Each structure stands twice: as structure tokens, then as C-alpha cells.
Amino acid sequence: MLQDDDVEAVQKLSQAYRRVTDELGKVIVGQQHVIEELLVAMFARGHCLLVGVPGLAKTLLIRTLADTLSLKFSRIQFTPDLMPADITGTEVIQEDKLSGSREFRFIEGPIFGNIILADEINRTPPKTQAALLEAMQEHQVTVGGTRHRLAEPFFVLATQNPIEQEGTYPLPEAQLDRFMFNIFVDYPSEDEEFQIVKRTTAPIEHQLTASLAAPEILQLQEIVRKVPVADHVTRYALRFTRLTRRDHEEVPKFIRDYVSWGAGPRASQYLVLGAKARAVLHGRYYASCDDVRAVARPVLRHRIMTNFNAEAEGVKADDIIQKLIDVIPAADEEAVARGKLPEVFKSADAG
């Protein structure tokens, strides 16, 4: 539960969220949902995969975000010849000129930062992609049998081009599951593109002001964990995950028709954590079903594996998530009114 000091911190950090958004707006035109989802994942201690065609300012957005947060930024350009040691670091032999003795010394790689931009992550082979797994999950790297802790906070923000497949290596499902959000970066509107052209073709430089430092971000991350969630909201989040599993008895027909593999428990955790973080950033002290719905697409779209039928009929993961939003009652009252109180809600209602 939130204490009085935590409530005050939520108010201050909600204001800080607006300041960060304003600072990003000096450089980035539009993309408000992308910015919000990035910050939600960050304050929930999650990593993000940004998917969009070239030229949509994915890299610029991440770099600008790092500048507004007073965090150490590292950019790794993923290429086919990149090796794991190029990411994690390596051990070199160092000789003491006085004694003549030699010893191994670890030289840190670019993974030792706070915000790591993994640019075009699908352009490197699986061996190198796997170098990120331990860092993303354990916030450490192991080199030569020695564990090296990473600085906190630690975020991996990766970019990926969805249309260019030649010379790329699709991320395995195990690594995709490490990303809390899969954020779709869409084309700008006509008015936004007009502003982009005006800004980028004129000699204008924007001065950014750092809005949050590492201690404040760590404080917000702790507050997010304390945000209360009603049982029916948690069960609502669970419903999204469990109904993607086609072997479940209660799954709708469209799941059996279009899904080959559903989301695991990590999706349920991220739905609740994402809902908590979104509530805090909007100045609220509790998470609601609206918050769960708001994060359902970025949490689930890379965890639902569609089958051949879906591909043949042009059904995407987002279409399936929207169908789930339409069929799952958002609250006990709505479920009772519609006469569709699922079994998963009855225990909470009885209590």
C-alpha cells in the first residue's frame, strides 16, 4: 500500500513525467503513445522493442529520452559481424612493468550503461543476440566466470525494421519474451509530417533540460510496485493472457482459428505492472481496467504467435487483442449487466 510519503512522491513524479514529455516534444513531433509506452515500461523496470520503418525517429527518440533523464547512454549498432564480447566486454592481459607479473583485466563493453540502444537488433546472429539475455533478465553479465553487476536503472531499448528481412535474423521467442513492450511506431499524420519537415530543414537547435536523475527513477520504480490493484483488475489482466492459450477450455473460437501459441505468465505480470506504472504517471494511486486495456497491445502483440490461417486472412496479433478487449468484461458490474460473468470473476464476486 502507498504511504503518505509515497502519495506525495507520486504527485511529484507525475509532474516530472509531464516535464519529460514536454522536453521530448521539443525534438520529437507527435508519437505521444510511443513516448507514454516507453516511459511506462521504463518505470516498471521493463525493456522495449520499437518496431517501425526507417525514418520514424526511433533512434532519435531514445537518444533524446536519455538526455532528458540524466542517464548514461550507450548505442550499439547491431551488424552481422558483431560478437558477444563487443557488447559485454572482454578480458585482456595486463602486465605490471615493475614486477613483470601479468593478470587479466576486464574492460567493460557498451552494455555497461543505463539506457542501451540496441539499434537494428535483428541484424546480428542469434549468438550475439543471446549476449543480451543475461543482462536483460539478471542485470548482470558473466565474463570469464566472474559476474559483473550493471548500473541501475538499466533499460534495453531495441529497434527493428519490420519490412526489410534480407540479411536479418528474427529474434527467438525466448528473447522476445524478455521485452516488456513491443511498441509499434507508425507513420506521422500530415500535420505532424509538416512540422517534422519544417524543424529538420531549418538551423534550429533545441536545448534540453534534464528532468529526472537515476535516484528519482529508482524511487518511482519502487512506488510502482506499491500501487494497489483490486482483485478484479488482476483477474481481468489474467483473463487476457489465459484466453490466448488455445488449449484452454474457455477460449473463444477466433483464438482456436488464428493462434498457434499464446502468452505465458510473464505477460500477466507485465499487464499488471504496466497498469500500475501508467496509473502513477497519470497521477493516480491505483490501477484500473482502463490501464490494463491501455497496455494490452504492447504487452501481448509479440507474445501471440498466429498460425497460417491468420496469415492467409490478414489477421494480425493486434486484431486478436482487440477482439479480446471486446469480449472480456471490464468489471464485475459490467459482467453482471451483460449476463456474462465468467467463472474467473465469480470467486472475487462471492468474496
C-alpha positions in Angstrom: 0.0 0.0 0.0 1.0 3.6 -0.6 2.1 5.6 2.4 1.7 9.4 2.8 5.3 9.9 1.6 4.6 7.7 -1.4 1.5 9.7 -2.3 3.5 12.9 -2.3 6.2 11.2 -4.4 3.5 10.1 -6.9 2.4 13.7 -7.3 5.9 15.0 -7.8 6.9 12.2 -10.3 3.6 12.6 -12.2 4.7 16.3 -12.7 8.1 15.0 -13.7 6.5 12.8 -16.3 4.8 15.8 -17.9 8.1 17.6 -17.9 9.9 14.7 -19.6 7.1 14.6 -22.2 7.4 18.4 -22.7 11.2 18.1 -23.2 10.8 15.3 -25.7 8.2 17.4 -27.6 11.0 19.9 -28.3 12.7 17.4 -30.6 10.1 14.7 -31.3 6.9 15.6 -33.2 3.8 13.5 -32.3 4.3 9.9 -31.3 2.6 10.5 -27.9 1.5 6.9 -27.5 5.1 5.7 -28.2 6.5 8.2 -25.6 4.0 7.1 -23.0 4.6 3.4 -23.5 8.3 3.9 -23.4 8.1 5.7 -20.0 5.6 3.2 -18.6 7.9 0.3 -19.4 10.9 2.2 -18.0 9.3 2.9 -14.7 8.0 -0.7 -14.5 11.7 -1.9 -14.9 10.9 -3.3 -18.4 12.7 -3.3 -21.7 11.2 -2.2 -25.0 11.3 -3.3 -28.6 10.4 -0.4 -31.1 9.3 -1.7 -34.4 8.8 0.7 -37.4 10.0 1.5 -40.9 13.2 3.6 -41.3 13.0 7.4 -40.8 10.4 7.5 -38.0 12.9 8.9 -35.4 13.1 5.7 -33.3 16.9 6.2 -32.6 16.4 9.9 -32.1 13.6 9.4 -29.6 15.7 7.0 -27.5 18.7 9.3 -27.5 16.6 12.3 -26.6 15.0 10.4 -23.8 18.4 9.6 -22.4 19.3 13.2 -22.5 16.2 14.3 -20.6 16.8 11.7 -17.9 20.5 12.4 -16.9 21.4 8.7 -17.5 24.4 7.1 -19.2 23.6 6.3 -22.8 25.2 3.6 -24.9 24.4 2.9 -28.5 25.2 -0.5 -30.1 24.8 -0.8 -33.8 24.0 -4.4 -34.5 25.7 -5.9 -37.6 26.2 -9.4 -38.9 29.9 -9.4 -37.7 29.2 -8.2 -34.2 30.5 -10.5 -31.5 29.2 -11.1 -27.9 32.4 -9.6 -26.5 31.7 -6.4 -28.4 28.6 -6.0 -26.2 29.5 -7.3 -22.8 33.2 -6.5 -22.7 36.3 -8.7 -22.7 39.3 -9.7 -20.5 42.8 -8.5 -21.6 46.2 -9.4 -20.2 47.8 -6.5 -18.4 51.5 -6.6 -17.4 52.9 -4.9 -14.4 56.1 -3.2 -15.6 57.6 -3.1 -12.1 57.1 -6.7 -11.1 56.7 -8.3 -14.5 53.6 -10.1 -13.4 50.6 -10.5 -15.7 46.9 -10.5 -14.8 43.6 -10.4 -16.6 41.7 -7.1 -16.5 38.1 -6.8 -17.6 37.3 -4.0 -20.0 33.6 -3.1 -19.9 31.6 -3.2 -23.1 28.8 -0.7 -24.1 26.3 -2.8 -22.1 27.5 -1.0 -19.0 25.2 1.9 -19.2 21.8 2.9 -18.0 19.9 3.2 -21.4 21.2 0.8 -24.0 20.1 1.4 -27.6 20.3 -1.9 -29.5 19.9 -0.4 -32.9 18.5 -2.9 -35.6 18.8 -5.8 -33.2 17.7 -8.3 -35.8 20.7 -7.7 -38.0 23.1 -9.8 -35.8 23.2 -13.6 -35.5 21.5 -15.4 -32.6 24.8 -16.0 -30.8 25.3 -12.2 -30.4 21.6 -11.6 -29.7 21.9 -14.0 -26.8 24.6 -11.9 -25.2 21.8 -9.6 -24.1 19.7 -12.3 -22.4 21.5 -12.4 -19.1 21.8 -8.6 -18.9 18.1 -8.0 -19.6 16.9 -10.6 -17.1 19.6 -10.6 -14.3 21.0 -7.1 -14.8 24.5 -8.6 -14.9 27.0 -10.1 -17.3 29.3 -13.1 -16.7 32.7 -13.0 -18.4 35.5 -15.5 -17.6 33.4 -17.0 -14.8 33.1 -13.6 -13.0 29.8 -11.8 -12.6 29.7 -8.1 -13.2 26.7 -6.1 -12.0 25.2 -3.5 -14.2 24.4 0.0 -13.1 20.8 0.8 -12.1 18.4 1.8 -13.5 19.1 -0.4 -16.6 17.0 -0.5 -19.8 17.4 -2.1 -23.2 15.6 -0.2 -25.9 15.9 -2.1 -29.2 14.8 -1.0 -32.7 13.8 -3.2 -35.5 12.8 -2.7 -39.2 9.7 -4.8 -39.9 9.8 -4.6 -43.7 13.4 -5.5 -44.5 14.0 -9.2 -44.0 17.1 -9.9 -46.2 20.2 -10.2 -44.1 18.3 -10.3 -40.8 17.9 -12.8 -38.0 14.5 -12.9 -36.4 14.6 -12.7 -32.6 13.7 -16.1 -30.9 10.6 -16.2 -28.8 12.7 -16.6 -25.6 14.3 -13.2 -26.3 11.2 -11.5 -27.5 9.6 -12.5 -24.1 12.3 -10.6 -22.3 10.9 -7.3 -23.7 8.0 -5.9 -21.7 6.6 -3.9 -24.6 6.6 -4.3 -28.3 5.9 -0.7 -29.4 4.7 -0.1 -32.9 6.0 3.2 -34.3 3.6 4.3 -37.1 3.8 7.0 -39.8 3.1 10.6 -38.7 -0.1 12.4 -39.7 0.1 15.0 -42.4 0.2 17.9 -39.9 3.0 16.1 -37.9 5.0 15.4 -41.0 4.7 19.1 -42.0 6.1 20.1 -38.6 8.9 17.4 -39.0 10.0 18.8 -42.3 10.0 22.4 -41.0 12.0 21.5 -38.0 14.6 19.3 -39.7 15.2 21.7 -42.6 15.9 24.8 -40.5 19.0 25.6 -38.5 17.3 25.2 -35.1 18.9 23.6 -32.1 16.9 22.7 -29.0 18.4 22.9 -25.6 17.1 20.0 -23.4 16.7 20.2 -19.6 17.3 17.0 -17.6 14.1 16.3 -15.7 14.8 13.1 -13.8 18.0 11.6 -12.4 18.8 8.0 -11.5 17.8 8.1 -7.8 14.4 9.6 -8.7 13.7 6.9 -11.3 14.7 4.2 -8.8 12.3 5.8 -6.3 9.4 5.8 -8.8 10.1 2.2 -9.7 9.7 1.2 -6.1 6.5 3.2 -5.8 5.1 1.5 -8.9 5.4 -1.9 -7.0 3.4 -0.4 -4.1 0.4 0.8 -6.2 -2.6 -1.2 -5.1 -4.6 -3.3 -7.6 -8.0 -4.7 -6.9 -8.5 -8.4 -7.3 -11.0 -8.0 -10.2 -8.4 -5.9 -12.1 -5.7 -8.6 -11.6 -8.2 -11.2 -12.8 -9.1 -9.0 -15.7 -5.4 -8.9 -16.7 -5.1 -12.7 -16.2 -8.1 -13.2 -18.5 -6.2 -11.6 -21.4 -3.3 -13.9 -21.0 -5.2 -17.1 -20.3 -7.6 -16.7 -23.2 -4.7 -16.6 -25.7 -3.9 -20.2 -24.9 -5.8 -22.3 -27.5 -5.9 -25.4 -25.3 -7.8 -23.6 -22.5 -11.4 -24.8 -22.3 -13.0 -21.3 -22.4 -11.1 -19.7 -25.3 -13.2 -18.0 -28.0 -13.4 -19.6 -31.4 -11.2 -16.9 -33.0 -8.3 -18.0 -30.7 -8.6 -21.6 -31.9 -8.8 -20.4 -35.5 -5.9 -18.0 -35.6 -3.5 -18.6 -32.7 -0.8 -21.3 -32.6 0.8 -20.3 -29.3 -0.4 -18.0 -26.6 1.2 -15.8 -24.0 3.0 -17.0 -20.8 2.8 -15.9 -17.2 5.3 -13.1 -17.9 2.5 -11.4 -19.9 0.2 -11.4 -16.9 3.0 -9.8 -14.7 3.7 -7.1 -17.3 0.0 -6.3 -17.8 -0.4 -5.6 -14.1 3.0 -3.8 -13.8 2.3 -1.7 -16.9 -1.2 -0.8 -15.5 0.4 0.3 -12.2 3.1 2.4 -13.9 0.6 4.1 -16.2 -1.6 4.9 -13.2 1.3 6.5 -11.4 2.4 8.6 -14.4 -1.1 9.9 -14.7 -1.2 10.9 -11.1 -3.5 8.1 -9.8 -2.9 5.9 -6.8 -4.5 2.7 -8.0 -4.5 0.7 -11.3 -7.8 0.2 -13.2 -9.1 -2.0 -16.0 -8.6 1.0 -18.3 -4.9 0.9 -17.5 -4.8 -2.8 -18.4 -6.5 -2.2 -21.7 -4.1 0.6 -22.5 -1.0 -1.7 -22.2 -2.6 -4.8 -23.6 -1.4 -4.3 -27.2 2.3 -3.6 -26.5 2.4 -6.4 -23.9 0.7 -9.1 -26.0 1.4 -8.4 -29.6 4.8 -10.2 -29.6 3.6 -13.0 -27.3 0.8 -14.2 -29.5 2.0 -16.5 -32.3 -0.5 -16.5 -35.1 -0.9 -19.5 -37.5 -1.2 -20.0 -41.2 -5.0 -19.2 -41.2 -4.3 -15.8 -39.7 -1.6 -15.1 -42.2 -3.8 -16.1 -45.1 -6.7 -14.0 -43.9 -4.6 -11.0 -42.9 -5.4 -11.3 -39.2 -2.7 -9.7 -37.1 -1.9 -10.0 -33.4 -3.4 -6.6 -32.8 -6.7 -7.7 -34.3 -6.8 -10.6 -31.9 -6.1 -8.4 -28.9 -8.9 -6.0 -30.0 -11.3 -8.9 -30.2 -10.2 -9.9 -26.6 -10.8 -6.3 -25.4 -14.3 -6.5 -27.0 -15.3 -9.9 -25.4 -13.8 -9.7 -21.9 -16.0 -7.8 -19.5 -14.1 -4.9 -17.9 -15.6 -5.1 -14.4 -17.9 -7.2 -12.3 -20.7 -4.7 -12.7 -20.5 -4.8 -16.5 -20.3 -8.5 -16.5 -23.4 -8.9 -14.4 -25.3 -6.4 -16.5 -24.4 -8.3 -19.7 -25.1 -11.7 -18.1 -21.5 -12.7 -18.9 -19.9 -13.2 -15.6 -17.0 -15.6 -16.4 -16.0 -18.2 -13.9 -12.8 -16.4 -13.2 -14.7 -13.4 -11.7 -17.1 -15.4 -9.6 -14.7 -16.1 -6.7 -14.0 -12.4 -6.4 -17.7 -11.5 -6.5 -18.5 -14.1 -3.9 -16.0 -12.6 -1.5 
